[in-house]
Amino acid sequence: MRILFFYIFFCTYFLKSVGQDSSNIVTPSISKQKIRLASTINLTAYSSTIILLNNTWYKNYPKSKFHNFNDSKEWLQVDKIGHAWTAYNIGKAQTELWKSTGISDKKATIIGGLSGSGFLTAIEILDAHSQNWGWSWADMGANFLGSEFFVVQEIAWHEQRIQFKFSFHSKKYKEDILQVRANNLFGNSFSEKMLKDYNTQTYWLSFNMRSFFKESKFPGWLNFAIGYGADGMLGGFENKWKDKFGNEIIRMDILRRRQFYFAPDIDFTKIKTRNKFLKTSFIILNAFKFPSPTIRFEKWSKIKFYPFYF
């Protein structure tokens, strides 16, 4: 879904380059040509994503009838926050796409903002027909909250004062048996690990200081962010699995830990530029936490400082 996010923003930049840029006129006119292009982009993104996921992921697992699956306690909820992040940022990308057609900002926000949930619902239907997973109401709730987090801010403040961001760091597991488990569970490539290894993901709410304190002397680009992640997870619900020989491995000695973070951040959209490509690039960059000195809290008793954390 992160690939879909980049695809939509690339198409948004292209669409803004077609004909007159509506940001340079007082009353933008609705362009039927751009609406058709936006619709085509969405149809292509939607169908391509479903086909790609079905052919590269779901076809490798047995199918089943539509069924539910309660995964609300899986991965210490890091995966649920990932759902919300995806819905939020696809909604942001979609809104920029629809704004470029000339329709009103409110309509673009509602149509685009809820698109994130729409895309993810289609994937949830694939889960519901896969024997290994199922329809998850927890996933659906996270998708909706991510979309609403974008839409409510946009309608109330006409800006995203609180950005929903993501960061990832690579991790080498200390024991060979744990590294083998991680490779089997999360993949071997950098991209696979970034998407699947919940031990290495951190999700952030990044607050823009100037937006909340208009009369302050805070730089417009300065944010402060609070983050959430987890560690010690070698299975969705517990650290128990079977190796390739069928032997059961139980590693309850490895604690599954929730972790909280605090760090300064940058709101790239507050950096002024007239360049369309840079504007679009800054919006994309705002989906990711800027690497910076960070404090980590674990159970609010163990504190660790990172001079540089991503």
C-alpha positions in Angstrom: 0.0 0.0 0.0 3.0 2.3 0.4 3.7 1.8 -3.3 0.1 2.9 -4.0 0.7 6.1 -1.9 3.7 7.0 -4.1 1.9 6.2 -7.3 -1.0 8.5 -6.5 1.3 11.4 -5.6 3.3 10.9 -8.8 0.0 11.1 -10.8 -1.0 14.1 -8.8 2.1 16.0 -9.9 1.4 15.0 -13.5 -2.2 16.1 -13.2 -1.3 19.5 -11.8 0.9 19.9 -14.8 -1.9 19.4 -17.3 -3.4 22.7 -18.4 -3.7 25.6 -15.9 -2.6 25.2 -12.3 -5.7 26.0 -10.2 -3.5 27.1 -7.3 -2.6 30.3 -9.2 -6.2 31.6 -9.7 -8.7 32.9 -7.2 -11.6 30.7 -8.3 -10.4 27.5 -9.8 -12.6 26.1 -12.6 -13.6 22.4 -12.6 -11.7 20.6 -15.4 -13.7 17.6 -16.9 -10.4 16.4 -18.5 -8.7 16.3 -15.1 -11.7 14.6 -13.5 -11.5 11.9 -16.1 -7.8 11.5 -15.6 -8.3 11.4 -11.8 -10.9 8.7 -12.2 -8.6 6.7 -14.5 -5.8 7.0 -12.1 -8.0 5.7 -9.3 -9.4 2.9 -11.3 -5.9 1.9 -12.4 -4.5 2.1 -8.9 -7.4 0.2 -7.4 -7.4 -2.7 -9.9 -3.6 -3.0 -10.2 -3.3 -3.2 -6.4 -5.9 -5.9 -6.1 -4.5 -7.9 -9.0 -0.9 -7.5 -7.7 -1.8 -8.5 -4.2 -3.9 -11.5 -5.3 -1.2 -12.8 -7.7 1.9 -12.2 -5.5 0.4 -12.9 -2.0 -3.0 -14.4 -1.7 -2.8 -17.0 -4.4 0.0 -18.8 -2.4 -2.5 -19.5 0.4 -5.6 -21.7 0.5 -8.9 -19.9 -0.1 -12.0 -20.2 2.1 -15.5 -18.8 2.5 -16.0 -15.3 3.9 -15.2 -15.5 7.6 -14.1 -13.2 10.5 -10.8 -13.2 12.3 -10.2 -11.4 15.6 -6.6 -10.1 15.4 -7.1 -7.0 17.6 -4.4 -8.2 20.0 -1.9 -9.2 17.3 1.5 -7.6 17.1 0.8 -5.4 20.1 -1.4 -3.4 17.7 1.5 -2.0 15.7 -0.1 -3.5 12.6 -3.4 -1.7 13.4 -1.6 1.7 13.6 0.0 0.8 10.3 -3.5 0.4 8.8 -4.4 3.9 10.2 -1.2 5.4 8.8 -1.9 4.0 5.4 -5.5 5.2 5.3 -4.5 8.6 6.4 -1.7 9.1 3.9 -3.6 7.6 0.9 -6.4 10.0 1.9 -4.0 12.9 1.8 -2.6 11.8 -1.6 -6.1 11.3 -3.0 -7.2 14.7 -1.7 -4.4 16.5 -3.5 -5.3 14.5 -6.6 -8.9 15.7 -6.5 -8.1 19.2 -5.6 -6.1 19.4 -8.8 -9.3 18.8 -10.8 -10.7 22.1 -9.6 -13.5 20.8 -7.4 -14.0 22.5 -4.0 -11.5 21.7 -1.2 -14.3 20.3 1.0 -15.5 17.9 -1.7 -11.9 16.9 -2.5 -11.3 16.3 1.2 -14.3 14.1 1.7 -13.9 12.1 -1.5 -10.2 11.8 -1.2 -10.0 11.4 2.5 -12.4 8.5 2.6 -10.6 6.8 -0.4 -8.0 5.4 2.0 -10.6 3.3 3.8 -12.1 2.3 0.5 -8.9 0.9 -0.9 -8.1 -0.9 2.3 -11.6 -2.4 2.5 -11.0 -4.1 -0.8 -7.9 -5.7 0.7 -9.9 -6.7 3.8 -12.3 -8.6 1.5 -9.3 -10.6 0.1 -8.3 -11.4 3.7 -11.9 -12.5 4.4 -11.6 -15.2 1.7 -8.2 -16.4 2.7 -8.0 -19.4 5.1 -5.0 -18.0 6.9 -6.7 -14.7 7.7 -10.2 -13.3 7.8 -12.3 -10.2 7.9 -11.0 -8.1 10.8 -13.2 -5.5 12.4 -10.1 -4.2 14.2 -8.5 -3.5 10.8 -11.6 -1.8 9.5 -11.8 0.4 12.6 -8.1 1.4 12.2 -8.7 2.2 8.5 -11.7 4.4 9.3 -9.9 6.2 12.1 -6.9 6.9 9.8 -9.2 8.4 7.2 -11.2 10.4 9.7 -8.0 11.7 11.4 -7.2 13.4 8.1 -10.7 14.5 7.1 -11.6 16.1 10.5 -8.4 18.1 10.7 -8.8 19.3 7.1 -12.4 20.4 7.6 -11.8 21.9 11.1 -8.5 23.7 10.5 -7.9 23.6 6.7 -4.5 22.1 7.4 -2.9 19.0 9.0 -1.7 20.4 12.3 -0.9 16.8 13.4 0.8 14.7 10.8 0.7 10.9 10.9 4.2 9.6 10.1 6.2 6.4 9.8 9.8 5.4 10.4 11.7 2.2 10.0 15.1 0.9 11.1 16.9 -2.4 10.2 17.3 -5.0 12.9 19.8 -7.9 13.3 18.6 -10.6 15.7 21.2 -11.7 18.1 20.7 -15.5 17.9 20.9 -17.5 14.7 17.6 -19.3 15.5 15.9 -15.9 15.9 17.3 -14.5 12.7 16.1 -17.6 10.8 12.6 -17.1 12.3 12.7 -13.4 11.4 13.7 -14.1 7.8 11.0 -16.7 7.4 8.4 -14.4 9.0 9.3 -11.0 7.7 11.3 -11.8 4.5 15.0 -11.2 3.5 14.9 -8.1 1.4 14.9 -4.5 2.8 11.5 -3.8 1.3 9.9 -6.9 2.8 11.3 -6.2 6.2 10.1 -2.6 6.1 6.6 -3.8 5.4 6.4 -6.9 7.6 8.8 -6.6 10.5 6.7 -4.8 13.2 9.7 -4.9 15.6 11.4 -2.2 13.4 8.5 0.1 12.7 7.6 3.3 14.6 4.5 5.4 14.0 4.4 9.0 15.0 1.9 11.8 15.6 3.9 15.0 14.7 2.5 18.3 16.1 3.3 21.5 14.3 4.1 24.1 17.0 3.3 27.3 15.0 -0.1 25.9 13.9 -1.2 25.6 17.6 0.6 28.7 18.9 0.1 31.3 16.1 1.8 34.1 18.0 4.8 32.1 19.1 8.3 32.4 17.8 8.5 28.7 16.9 9.8 28.2 13.3 7.0 27.3 11.0 8.7 24.0 10.1 9.3 22.8 13.6 7.3 19.8 14.9 7.5 17.7 18.0 6.5 14.1 17.7 5.4 11.3 19.9 5.9 7.7 18.6 4.8 4.2 19.3 6.5 0.9 18.4 7.1 -2.5 19.9 9.9 -5.1 20.1 10.4 -8.8 21.0 7.7 -10.1 18.7 8.4 -13.3 16.9 4.8 -14.2 16.2 1.5 -12.4 16.0 0.2 -13.3 19.4 3.0 -15.1 21.2 6.7 -16.1 20.7 5.9 -19.7 19.7 6.5 -21.4 16.4 7.6 -24.6 14.6 10.9 -24.9 12.7 11.2 -26.6 9.3 11.5 -30.0 10.9 8.2 -29.5 12.8 9.9 -29.0 16.2 8.0 -26.5 18.4 10.1 -23.5 19.5 8.9 -21.7 22.6 10.7 -18.4 23.5 8.6 -16.9 26.2 11.9 -15.6 27.7 11.8 -12.9 25.0 9.6 -10.1 26.3 7.1 -8.5 24.0 7.5 -4.8 24.8 5.6 -1.6 24.0 7.8 1.4 23.4 7.1 5.1 23.3 9.2 7.9 21.8 9.6 11.6 21.8 11.6 13.6 19.3 11.7 16.9 17.3 10.6 16.7 13.7 10.2 18.7 10.5 7.0 19.7 8.7 8.3 19.9 5.1 5.0 21.4 3.8 5.8 24.6 5.8 8.9 25.2 3.7 7.8 27.7 1.1 8.5 27.0 -2.5 6.8 27.8 -5.9 8.2 24.6 -7.5 5.4 22.1 -8.1 7.7 19.1 -8.0 9.2 20.2 -4.6 5.7 20.9 -3.2 4.6 17.4 -4.1 7.9 15.9 -2.8 7.5 17.8 0.5 4.0 16.3 1.0 5.4 12.8 0.3 8.3 13.4 2.8 5.8 14.5 5.4 4.5 10.9 5.5 7.9 9.9 7.1 9.5 11.0 10.4 12.7 13.0 9.9 15.7 11.3 11.6 16.6 13.2 14.8 17.7 12.8 18.5 15.1 10.7 20.2 14.1 9.6 23.7 12.6 6.2 24.1 10.3 5.2 27.1 9.6 1.6 27.9 6.9 1.1 30.6 7.7 4.7 31.6 10.5 3.4 33.8 13.2 2.5 31.3 14.5 5.5 29.3 17.0 5.4 26.5 18.4 8.3 24.4 19.3 7.9 20.7 21.5 10.7 19.2 20.0 9.7 15.8 16.8 7.6 15.4 14.7 6.7 12.4 
